[in-house]
Amino acid sequence: MLNPVSGNYSIPKAFAWFRPEGQDHYEELGDTDGIEVNVEVERDERYDNRFGTRRVADSQITAINATLSLTLAQMTNRNRALGVMGSVGRQLQTAATAQTKTITVVDGQQMHAFDIGKLDLANVSVSDGGGTAVLGTDYFLDAAAGLIQFADTGTYTVTYDCAAIAAASNRLKTGIGGNPNIVGEILIRGTNDNGAKVLVRLWKVRLAPSGARGYVSESERGTIQVEGVLQADAAKAAAEGDVNEYAFGYETTLAA
């Protein structure tokens, strides 16, 4: 009796890391619900006409398209930017004191929201020309978002301070659909308890969202769907020893 293969079962688990082009370090993409590499091919097939019913006599692969899909579960700045195809920018704001904005509310606009134009408001006071408006009665304020509502018509003067927002605060500002050129290296590091632990390097992946960016859910945790097209890198493939074999990257096995 032949000796069958044993073991080698695995429930795959891994970290994923992303190094954008021009950056010298990798950013962890966090907890993921799925990381998949899919290699698709195009074939040219030769049918042998010497049979009554033609049969495939030769099949040659003429094109290879490799793709990556990620389901990201943690809302890091990088992941949020990937979810809307944006860059990882920073929200900035200069501190100011005793700023004023005049807002006229006409009939039909009661309890509609008006934008002050600044975030993180403080020391807000509102006058309506005849006196001081009362918070919670005459007006309602979302100081963090810089939004205000008024209960009645009239012309109001809003006086406020706003705090500085520095780059060091790490508050994301990313454009919606603002960066169609998100390209970089992906590193997948296996962490499964059983079976071979993999290390996958994908030299150059062009990333984009593959699903809608959800901002409201009744009960489920949010995820971000990202897909990428692998692009060949002849220089890195040659450095690994074979231009064709390692064109998109490679998978290897880590020490147990």
C-alpha positions as a printed Julia matrix, in Angstrom:
256×3 Matrix{Float64}:
   0.0    0.0     0.0
   1.26   3.47   -0.79
   2.09   5.78    2.09
  -0.39   8.7     1.9
   0.46  12.29    2.64
  -0.42  13.23    6.21
  -0.79  16.51    8.02
  -0.43  19.85    6.2
  -3.93  20.95    7.12
  -4.29  24.61    7.99
  -6.83  27.24    8.96
  -5.06  30.23    7.39
  -4.44  33.33    9.48
  -2.16  36.21    8.62
  -1.1   39.81    8.97
  -1.16  42.05    5.88
   1.22  44.97    5.44
   1.3   47.72    2.8
   4.27  49.81    1.72
   3.2   52.61   -0.63
   5.62  53.5    -3.41
   8.2   55.96   -2.15
   7.79  54.94    1.5
  10.51  53.0     3.32
   8.32  51.17    5.85
   5.27  48.94    5.9
   1.94  49.85    7.46
  -0.1   47.06    9.01
  -3.58  46.78    7.49
  -4.9   45.28   10.72
  -7.35  42.47   11.38
  -8.71  41.06    8.13
 -11.66  38.82    7.31
 -10.05  37.67    4.08
  -6.87  37.92    2.02
  -6.94  36.21   -1.37
  -4.65  36.1    -4.39
  -6.34  34.93   -7.57
  -4.32  33.98  -10.66
  -6.39  33.94  -13.85
  -5.13  32.93  -17.28
  -6.05  33.2   -20.93
  -5.4   30.15  -23.11
  -4.89  29.51  -26.77
  -6.18  26.02  -27.52
  -5.49  23.96  -30.61
  -8.19  21.47  -31.57
  -7.1   18.41  -33.55
  -9.28  18.02  -36.65
  -8.17  14.47  -37.26
 -10.82  13.21  -34.88
 -14.49  12.94  -35.78
 -15.19  15.24  -32.85
 -12.39  17.72  -32.43
 -10.27  17.27  -29.34
  -7.88  19.65  -27.63
  -4.4   18.71  -28.79
  -2.51  21.59  -27.19
  -3.28  24.33  -24.7
  -0.92  27.2   -24.08
  -1.29  30.01  -21.56
  -0.99  33.32  -23.37
  -1.77  35.8   -20.59
  -1.69  35.89  -16.78
  -3.73  38.27  -14.64
  -3.19  38.09  -10.88
  -5.4   39.97   -8.44
  -5.58  40.53   -4.7
  -8.66  40.97   -2.55
  -8.76  42.17    1.05
 -11.55  42.5     3.59
 -10.28  44.94    6.22
 -11.94  45.02    9.63
 -10.12  47.84   11.44
 -10.82  51.48   10.63
  -7.24  52.77   10.6
  -6.44  55.95    8.69
  -4.86  53.92    5.89
  -7.79  51.53    5.62
 -10.35  54.33    5.64
  -8.43  56.06    2.86
  -8.26  52.83    0.86
 -12.02  52.43    1.3
 -12.72  55.63   -0.65
  -9.61  55.57   -2.9
  -8.0   58.5    -1.14
  -4.6   59.49    0.22
  -3.72  59.53    3.91
  -3.85  63.26    4.57
  -4.14  65.14    7.85
  -6.88  67.47    9.06
  -5.29  70.83    9.88
  -6.75  73.93   11.5
  -5.29  77.14   12.9
  -6.44  78.21   16.35
  -8.54  81.36   16.47
 -10.42  83.34   19.11
 -13.45  85.61   19.08
 -14.39  84.76   15.5
 -17.85  85.74   14.29
 -20.26  84.47   11.7
 -23.65  85.98   10.82
 -26.42  83.6     9.82
 -29.88  84.61    8.59
 -32.62  82.04    9.09
 -35.73  82.5     6.95
 -39.07  80.79    7.38
 -38.78  77.1     6.6
 -35.17  76.86    7.77
 -35.95  76.44   11.45
 -33.97  73.5    12.88
 -32.0   73.13    9.67
 -28.23  72.89   10.13
 -25.78  75.67    9.26
 -22.04  75.18    8.94
 -19.77  77.47   10.94
 -16.82  76.37    8.81
 -14.54  75.3    11.66
 -14.19  72.22   13.86
 -13.73  71.9    17.62
 -15.57  75.07   18.61
 -15.37  76.49   22.14
 -16.72  79.49   24.06
 -19.65  79.81   21.67
 -22.17  82.58   22.2
 -25.08  83.61   19.96
 -26.88  86.96   19.76
 -30.08  87.57   17.81
 -29.94  91.36   17.67
 -32.17  91.77   20.69
 -30.18  89.81   23.21
 -28.33  86.6    23.89
 -29.78  83.4    22.48
 -30.03  80.44   24.85
 -28.33  77.14   24.04
 -30.81  74.27   24.03
 -33.77  76.62   23.59
 -32.99  79.14   20.85
 -30.17  77.22   19.19
 -28.56  73.79   19.22
 -24.86  73.2    18.67
 -22.56  70.39   17.54
 -19.28  72.0    18.58
 -17.05  69.16   17.33
 -18.49  69.25   13.8
 -19.07  73.02   13.73
 -22.81  72.76   13.0
 -25.6   74.87   14.48
 -29.43  74.88   14.35
 -31.85  77.66   15.21
 -35.36  77.23   16.58
 -36.79  80.39   14.98
 -36.23  82.79   12.13
 -33.97  85.8    12.51
 -30.44  87.06   11.99
 -27.92  85.59   14.41
 -24.31  86.41   15.15
 -22.27  83.43   16.33
 -19.08  84.21   18.24
 -16.66  81.36   18.86
 -13.12  80.16   19.42
 -11.68  77.2    17.55
  -8.81  74.98   18.62
  -5.72  74.23   16.58
  -5.6   70.87   14.82
  -2.01  69.85   14.16
  -0.67  67.07   11.95
   0.56  65.34   15.11
  -3.06  64.77   16.15
  -3.24  62.2    13.31
  -6.8   63.12   12.32
  -7.5   61.82    8.85
  -8.5   63.98    5.91
  -8.83  61.97    2.72
 -10.4   62.79   -0.61
 -13.31  60.7    -1.88
 -12.0   59.13   -5.09
  -9.03  61.45   -4.83
  -6.15  59.09   -5.58
  -6.4   56.67   -8.53
  -2.72  55.81   -8.19
  -2.52  53.81   -4.93
   0.38  51.49   -5.69
   2.77  49.65   -3.44
   4.12  46.38   -2.09
   1.95  43.99   -0.1
   3.43  41.65    2.49
   1.37  38.75    3.88
   2.77  37.05    6.98
   1.11  33.79    8.04
   0.3   33.26   11.72
  -1.73  30.03   11.64
  -1.19  27.52   14.47
  -1.08  24.44   12.23
   0.41  23.88    8.81
   3.02  25.87    6.94
   3.25  29.55    7.8
   3.58  31.55    4.62
   5.39  34.72    3.73
   4.04  36.31    0.57
   5.61  39.3    -1.17
   3.67  41.03   -3.92
   6.02  43.51   -5.55
   3.61  46.01   -7.0
  -0.14  46.11   -6.44
  -2.5   48.81   -7.69
  -5.26  49.06   -5.1
  -8.83  50.36   -5.28
 -12.08  49.83   -3.36
 -14.12  46.83   -4.49
 -17.28  47.61   -2.53
 -19.25  50.45   -1.04
 -17.86  52.27    2.0
 -20.51  51.74    4.67
 -21.06  54.51    7.21
 -24.18  53.13    8.96
 -24.99  49.61   10.1
 -27.84  48.42   12.24
 -25.69  45.94   14.13
 -22.83  44.49   12.06
 -19.23  45.61   12.4
 -18.03  47.61    9.43
 -15.51  46.27    6.93
 -13.68  47.76    3.96
 -13.41  45.83    0.69
 -10.26  46.41   -1.35
  -9.0   44.8    -4.52
  -5.7   45.07   -6.32
  -4.12  44.16   -9.63
  -0.63  42.69   -9.38
   1.89  44.28  -11.71
   5.11  42.57  -12.77
   8.46  43.9   -11.56
  11.3   42.44  -13.62
  14.08  43.95  -11.5
  12.84  42.46   -8.23
  12.05  39.16   -9.94
  15.58  38.99  -11.33
  16.99  39.71   -7.89
  15.09  36.68   -6.6
  16.62  34.53   -9.33
  14.04  34.19  -12.11
  12.38  37.0   -14.07
   9.39  34.92  -15.15
   8.85  32.81  -12.06
   8.88  35.7    -9.58
   7.49  38.46  -11.8
   4.54  39.3    -9.52
   6.2   38.21   -6.27
   6.51  34.94   -4.43
   5.26  32.73   -1.62
   7.68  31.0     0.73
   7.56  29.09    4.01
   8.62  30.54    7.35
  10.51  28.54    9.95
   8.25  26.61   12.27
